[in-house]
Amino acid sequence: MDTLFTKIINREIPAKIIYEDDQVLAFHDIAPQAPVHFLVVPKKPVRTLNDLTEDDKALAGHILFTAQRLALELGCEEGFRVVMNCNDLGGQTVYHIHMHVLGQRQMHWPPG
């Protein structure tokens, strides 16, 4: 699977990376929708949330924990939103799962 995110992970496309370990890469969104807006992307290519398996439970938890820790480090103690889109109707545009983290502004419901 060769996506925009695999190219960022492989350093073929530049990104403002804020965190990396053996499982995930986190970087600032290219078109931020909030003062803090970054993505957490697993290095393992998984197309959609529907493609996660039982074997991916630890990875899914690691993505969520990384998002929480980085949001707090970047000043979102008063709150933040996490978003994972799935397939076309869910708004997914890059078919490599990723979590958006948005903070430092008031979020509204329902989202677009």
Secondary structure as UniProt FT lines:
FT   HELIX           4..9
FT   TURN            10..11
FT   STRAND          17..20
FT   STRAND          24..28
FT   STRAND          36..42
FT   HELIX           49..51
FT   HELIX           54..56
FT   HELIX           57..73
FT   TURN            74..75
FT   TURN            77..78
FT   STRAND          80..83
FT   HELIX           88..90
FT   STRAND          99..103
//
